[in-house]
Amino acid sequence: MKRLCFFVFLLLLVSAETVRAQAARKYVNEFLHMGTGARAFAMGRAVVATSNDAYAGYWNPAGLTAMKDDLQAAFMHASYYQGLANYDYLALAAKGSNDDAFGFGVVRFGVDGILNTLDLIQNGQINYDRISTFSAVDYGFFVNYAREKKLKRYRRSAFSYGSSMKVIHRRVGPFARAWGFSLDAGLRMDNPRSGITWGLMARDISSSYNAWEFRFTDAQKDVLALTGNTIPRNSLEIGLPRVIGGLAKTIDRDRWLLTAEGNIDVTWDGRRNTIIRTGIFSLDPHAGAEVGYKLEAGDEDRILYLRTGVYNLQRETGPKGNQVWRAQPAAGIGLRIQSFTLDYAISGFGETGTGLYSNLISIRFGISQ
């Protein structure tokens, strides 16, 4: 276990230094860091340790071995910024026969119906029939593998590790396309007796790469130049790795279940607006809690959940010009009936919100032999 952790840390360090030397960008493929599942959003995205279903293929693939079903399907739909953008996630996960598990997931984040006015004026004449629409869409494809391993020193705990290979495709109408890839790795250890679970997720340990290709006609390039816009060129977009650590505690008392988890994101792409930020790394903490009520005593298959969380802690300028700390709240509910789970979350509200809140709905269905 120590050798594995050291290997992951060494790979992250080498990858970060290599990409930094190539002038990597700070925000690359951010749609893959938004999160999946209404439960996770309601808990402030602090689920790296406790994620143990089909959504674990995104949060921490090591959690796939803790699925309670042999086969699970999950789907999430989110309406961002009051319907301006749509975010969808579909995942399938299955347990193997040798303490391992497999998963596949697809993410789509897109803004549809964008007006294209580049061809509105031609030869000095305006023709509104030349206005068309296009979509700006991002896709992420996940292939997951996880395996559980018995450790001699921690016989009471379930230790697992997993990895994800991601293929990325981004498209901005007929004007721009990009293909990319990256690799993730995760660790998870769960002690059922103490109720303590910890997880470690290393995203983009290989760094993330996007190769962009732009396709503008000569007339469209002239319009961009006349309106003061930069004409983009084919380029390679590179992003640095990030690590997310999580620690959770679960208490099971009669008809009540209480789970609390805290996560911290570590990035190496320069100074960010986080609690702790330096020129080398930034630390971004977030936390969440979940209260479950068993509809019948001793029944683990019918539970009603209430969740809340906080994330996105940032320093902002107050009304008097002073610096104040702001945090983004989230909340949600969930219902589990046997192998079917329905979750709802709302985020983007509260003191720091601008009214552009987001609604998220996700479902999960499992099949066991």
Wavefront OBJ file of the C-alpha trace (Angstrom):
o trace
v 0.000 0.000 0.000
v 2.823 2.405 0.863
v 4.554 1.594 -2.412
v 1.344 2.235 -4.340
v 0.773 5.606 -2.658
v 4.396 6.576 -3.287
v 4.108 5.573 -6.941
v 0.961 7.685 -7.431
v 2.595 10.677 -5.708
v 5.739 10.310 -7.845
v 3.683 10.081 -11.027
v 1.745 13.228 -10.066
v 4.934 15.125 -9.317
v 6.658 14.160 -12.556
v 3.532 14.873 -14.587
v 3.030 18.279 -12.967
v 6.611 19.367 -13.524
v 6.591 18.135 -17.130
v 3.366 19.888 -18.038
v 4.276 23.076 -16.187
v 7.400 23.263 -18.314
v 5.122 23.153 -21.383
v 3.073 26.174 -20.222
v -0.050 24.271 -19.210
v -3.324 26.125 -18.836
v -5.097 26.485 -15.513
v -8.661 25.642 -16.540
v -8.860 22.683 -18.921
v -11.867 20.367 -19.284
v -13.606 22.006 -16.328
v -16.860 20.296 -17.268
v -15.287 17.054 -16.037
v -14.767 18.601 -12.581
v -18.376 19.734 -12.101
v -19.544 16.465 -10.557
v -22.235 13.854 -11.160
v -25.203 12.623 -9.128
v -27.694 14.688 -7.140
v -26.494 13.109 -3.885
v -22.973 14.407 -4.443
v -24.148 17.915 -5.337
v -26.401 18.091 -2.275
v -23.421 17.133 -0.086
v -21.188 19.869 -1.442
v -19.451 17.391 -3.784
v -17.772 15.775 -0.790
v -18.249 12.092 -1.678
v -14.803 10.815 -2.676
v -14.762 8.469 0.343
v -18.411 7.345 0.502
v -19.275 7.001 -3.195
v -20.007 3.284 -3.640
v -22.376 2.962 -6.601
v -22.337 3.527 -10.358
v -21.492 7.201 -9.776
v -18.220 6.108 -8.181
v -16.841 5.636 -11.678
v -16.620 9.425 -11.750
v -15.845 10.305 -8.112
v -13.535 7.462 -7.140
v -13.444 4.269 -9.219
v -12.151 2.336 -6.202
v -15.657 2.604 -4.725
v -17.140 0.401 -7.467
v -16.145 -2.732 -5.517
v -18.473 -1.665 -2.664
v -21.624 -1.707 -4.802
v -24.511 -3.556 -3.172
v -25.850 -4.776 -6.530
v -24.264 -6.971 -9.169
v -25.250 -4.535 -11.911
v -26.185 -0.859 -11.653
v -27.370 1.787 -14.081
v -27.389 5.492 -13.201
v -28.575 8.647 -14.938
v -28.442 12.325 -13.993
v -29.907 15.414 -15.608
v -29.029 18.901 -14.463
v -30.434 22.199 -15.675
v -27.684 24.777 -15.191
v -28.193 28.515 -14.867
v -31.982 28.286 -15.097
v -31.956 26.252 -18.291
v -29.155 27.968 -20.198
v -27.095 24.776 -20.189
v -27.854 21.080 -19.768
v -25.641 18.535 -18.057
v -26.296 14.789 -18.408
v -24.513 11.701 -17.132
v -25.141 8.030 -17.888
v -23.237 5.196 -16.221
v -23.219 1.394 -16.074
v -21.269 -0.630 -13.524
v -20.971 -4.342 -12.805
v -19.176 -6.537 -10.307
v -16.769 -9.198 -11.521
v -16.119 -12.667 -10.153
v -12.695 -11.952 -8.616
v -13.333 -9.073 -6.187
v -13.210 -6.606 -9.039
v -15.669 -4.292 -10.778
v -16.066 -2.571 -14.126
v -17.768 0.617 -15.203
v -18.550 2.838 -18.162
v -19.847 6.401 -18.128
v -20.694 9.260 -20.486
v -20.891 12.962 -19.630
v -22.500 15.578 -21.865
v -22.441 19.288 -21.066
v -23.841 21.593 -23.689
v -25.391 24.920 -24.569
v -27.794 24.580 -27.493
v -29.474 27.069 -29.792
v -26.596 29.577 -30.014
v -27.117 32.104 -32.824
v -24.513 32.154 -35.589
v -24.365 35.656 -37.108
v -20.981 35.361 -38.856
v -22.705 35.155 -42.242
v -25.336 37.817 -41.491
v -23.582 40.504 -43.566
v -22.125 39.659 -46.952
v -21.001 42.225 -49.549
v -22.436 44.955 -47.346
v -25.928 43.475 -47.354
v -27.828 42.133 -44.348
v -29.775 38.918 -44.815
v -31.419 37.470 -41.702
v -32.045 34.186 -43.501
v -28.343 33.503 -43.147
v -28.626 33.348 -39.336
v -28.335 29.777 -38.096
v -27.924 28.056 -34.740
v -25.269 25.752 -33.342
v -24.369 23.973 -30.118
v -21.293 24.077 -27.907
v -21.043 20.547 -26.506
v -18.480 18.728 -24.366
v -18.355 14.933 -24.053
v -16.420 12.764 -21.630
v -16.245 8.966 -21.906
v -15.135 6.953 -18.844
v -13.893 3.358 -18.726
v -13.391 2.158 -15.118
v -11.771 -0.788 -13.409
v -11.525 -1.456 -9.657
v -10.287 -4.297 -7.477
v -10.490 -5.127 -3.780
v -7.387 -6.360 -1.998
v -6.968 -7.876 1.461
v -4.327 -6.238 3.613
v -2.740 -8.216 6.447
v -2.410 -5.213 8.732
v -5.975 -4.055 8.146
v -8.014 -7.248 8.074
v -11.132 -5.507 9.383
v -11.078 -2.963 6.606
v -11.982 -3.262 2.941
v -9.239 -1.759 0.766
v -9.715 -1.198 -2.954
v -8.044 0.624 -5.790
v -9.274 1.658 -9.202
v -8.531 3.619 -12.340
v -10.370 5.458 -15.088
v -9.414 6.122 -18.667
v -11.129 9.202 -20.101
v -11.625 10.099 -23.744
v -12.687 13.706 -24.317
v -14.472 15.232 -27.293
v -15.417 18.900 -27.482
v -17.255 20.617 -30.316
v -18.295 24.220 -30.954
v -20.682 23.988 -33.885
v -18.873 23.613 -37.211
v -16.109 25.980 -36.087
v -13.991 23.998 -33.638
v -13.399 20.412 -32.546
v -11.062 18.780 -30.078
v -10.113 15.258 -29.000
v -8.274 14.478 -25.794
v -7.564 11.955 -23.084
v -6.448 11.567 -19.466
v -6.111 8.956 -16.721
v -7.443 8.885 -13.131
v -6.539 6.676 -10.163
v -8.262 6.170 -6.822
v -7.863 4.461 -3.440
v -10.491 3.656 -0.817
v -10.498 2.016 2.634
v -13.643 1.314 4.629
v -13.834 0.047 8.222
v -17.416 -1.098 8.886
v -16.861 -1.474 12.632
v -15.645 2.072 13.223
v -17.729 3.606 10.452
v -14.693 5.489 9.131
v -13.979 5.593 5.418
v -11.237 7.424 3.598
v -10.654 7.924 -0.103
v -8.025 9.416 -2.359
v -8.674 10.415 -5.962
v -5.905 11.535 -8.317
v -7.434 13.096 -11.405
v -5.551 13.520 -14.657
v -2.425 11.846 -13.297
v -1.219 11.643 -16.882
v -2.197 15.308 -17.344
v -5.110 16.034 -19.674
v -4.561 16.783 -23.348
v -6.887 18.373 -25.915
v -5.902 18.795 -29.566
v -8.005 21.641 -31.023
v -8.783 22.092 -34.701
v -10.544 25.245 -35.958
v -12.543 25.455 -39.178
v -13.446 29.007 -40.215
v -14.031 30.076 -43.804
v -12.094 33.013 -45.216
v -15.227 35.169 -45.060
v -15.797 34.264 -41.412
v -12.161 35.073 -40.594
v -12.644 38.504 -42.192
v -15.691 39.113 -39.983
v -13.719 38.109 -36.881
v -10.873 40.411 -37.807
v -13.141 43.386 -38.574
v -14.967 42.994 -35.239
v -11.727 42.893 -33.244
v -11.835 39.163 -32.417
v -8.815 36.933 -32.347
v -8.706 34.268 -35.035
v -7.932 31.031 -33.182
v -5.315 28.590 -34.428
v -4.941 24.858 -34.029
v -3.368 24.177 -30.649
v -2.697 21.618 -27.930
v -4.397 22.289 -24.580
v -2.753 20.739 -21.497
v -4.058 20.584 -17.924
v -2.280 19.670 -14.713
v -3.335 16.898 -12.285
v -5.302 17.440 -9.099
v -5.736 15.303 -5.981
v -8.882 15.025 -3.848
v -8.705 13.493 -0.379
v -11.781 12.526 1.637
v -12.580 11.322 5.161
v -16.053 10.213 6.251
v -17.784 8.930 9.369
v -21.029 6.916 9.366
v -23.226 6.271 12.427
v -26.005 3.664 12.293
v -28.475 3.882 15.192
v -31.790 2.030 15.041
v -33.761 3.764 12.298
v -31.270 6.588 11.740
v -28.208 6.799 9.504
v -25.833 9.747 9.740
v -22.937 10.283 7.339
v -20.585 13.263 7.329
v -17.699 13.721 4.941
v -15.044 16.314 4.289
v -12.952 16.630 1.137
v -10.058 18.806 0.144
v -8.929 19.508 -3.428
v -5.245 20.079 -4.126
v -4.251 21.724 -7.412
v -0.821 22.604 -8.795
v -1.760 24.969 -11.618
v -1.021 28.260 -9.886
v -2.728 30.478 -7.359
v -6.527 30.051 -7.134
v -9.128 31.884 -5.080
v -9.171 29.313 -2.257
v -8.578 29.335 1.508
v -4.949 28.313 1.141
v -3.194 29.390 -2.040
v 0.442 29.709 -2.981
v 2.341 29.996 -6.216
v 2.843 26.232 -6.146
v -0.457 24.739 -4.926
v -3.969 25.655 -3.751
v -6.218 23.898 -1.214
v -10.000 23.970 -1.584
v -12.028 22.267 1.226
v -15.705 21.296 1.009
v -17.984 19.200 3.192
v -21.401 17.606 3.367
v -23.720 15.586 5.584
v -26.513 13.097 5.038
v -29.267 11.963 7.409
v -31.166 8.815 6.524
v -34.389 7.568 8.129
v -35.401 3.929 7.702
v -39.085 3.754 6.908
v -39.209 0.500 8.863
v -36.932 -0.495 11.716
v -34.100 -2.705 10.513
v -35.039 -2.227 6.844
v -31.959 -1.132 4.879
v -33.842 -1.096 1.568
v -36.328 1.704 2.249
v -34.661 4.897 3.411
v -35.522 8.590 3.141
v -32.525 10.963 2.970
v -31.992 14.625 3.770
v -28.705 16.182 2.684
v -26.815 19.447 2.845
v -23.341 20.661 2.027
v -21.091 23.649 1.433
v -18.430 24.227 -1.200
v -16.745 26.893 -3.315
v -15.212 28.858 -0.450
v -13.843 32.070 -1.947
v -12.652 35.492 -0.905
v -14.779 38.333 -2.337
v -14.894 42.094 -2.076
v -17.665 43.207 0.292
v -19.967 46.223 -0.081
v -17.560 48.374 1.934
v -14.540 47.330 -0.095
v -13.357 44.867 2.545
v -12.411 41.261 1.856
v -14.925 38.671 3.085
v -15.214 34.915 2.762
v -18.215 33.456 0.933
v -19.375 29.848 0.630
v -21.857 28.184 -1.710
v -24.555 26.082 0.015
v -26.357 23.057 -1.415
v -29.239 20.872 -0.270
v -31.248 17.904 -1.436
v -33.401 14.874 -0.650
v -33.363 11.245 -1.695
v -35.494 8.128 -1.551
v -34.284 4.571 -1.754
v -36.699 1.687 -2.255
v -34.850 -1.612 -2.570
v -32.631 -1.312 -5.668
v -34.152 1.945 -6.949
v -32.923 5.348 -5.770
v -34.221 8.805 -6.707
v -32.261 11.915 -5.673
v -32.811 15.654 -6.063
v -30.470 18.568 -5.334
v -30.445 22.329 -5.697
v -27.290 24.435 -5.751
v -26.336 27.970 -6.649
v -28.677 29.641 -4.176
v -28.027 31.660 -1.036
v -26.125 34.797 -0.209
v -23.517 34.391 -2.946
v -25.988 33.366 -5.631
v -27.243 35.614 -8.418
v -30.541 33.811 -8.903
v -29.040 31.412 -11.465
v -29.584 28.311 -9.356
v -29.259 24.771 -10.702
v -31.660 21.847 -10.315
v -30.346 18.294 -10.455
v -32.198 14.988 -10.637
v -30.566 11.574 -10.677
v -31.742 7.983 -10.532
v -30.046 4.652 -9.914
v -31.312 1.149 -10.523
v -29.633 -2.094 -9.500
v -29.987 -5.779 -10.320
v -28.689 -8.613 -8.151
v -28.654 -12.327 -8.797
l 1 2 3 4 5 6 7 8 9 10 11 12 13 14 15 16 17 18 19 20 21 22 23 24 25 26 27 28 29 30 31 32 33 34 35 36 37 38 39 40 41 42 43 44 45 46 47 48 49 50 51 52 53 54 55 56 57 58 59 60 61 62 63 64 65 66 67 68 69 70 71 72 73 74 75 76 77 78 79 80 81 82 83 84 85 86 87 88 89 90 91 92 93 94 95 96 97 98 99 100 101 102 103 104 105 106 107 108 109 110 111 112 113 114 115 116 117 118 119 120 121 122 123 124 125 126 127 128 129 130 131 132 133 134 135 136 137 138 139 140 141 142 143 144 145 146 147 148 149 150 151 152 153 154 155 156 157 158 159 160 161 162 163 164 165 166 167 168 169 170 171 172 173 174 175 176 177 178 179 180 181 182 183 184 185 186 187 188 189 190 191 192 193 194 195 196 197 198 199 200 201 202 203 204 205 206 207 208 209 210 211 212 213 214 215 216 217 218 219 220 221 222 223 224 225 226 227 228 229 230 231 232 233 234 235 236 237 238 239 240 241 242 243 244 245 246 247 248 249 250 251 252 253 254 255 256 257 258 259 260 261 262 263 264 265 266 267 268 269 270 271 272 273 274 275 276 277 278 279 280 281 282 283 284 285 286 287 288 289 290 291 292 293 294 295 296 297 298 299 300 301 302 303 304 305 306 307 308 309 310 311 312 313 314 315 316 317 318 319 320 321 322 323 324 325 326 327 328 329 330 331 332 333 334 335 336 337 338 339 340 341 342 343 344 345 346 347 348 349 350 351 352 353 354 355 356 357 358 359 360 361 362 363 364 365 366 367 368 369
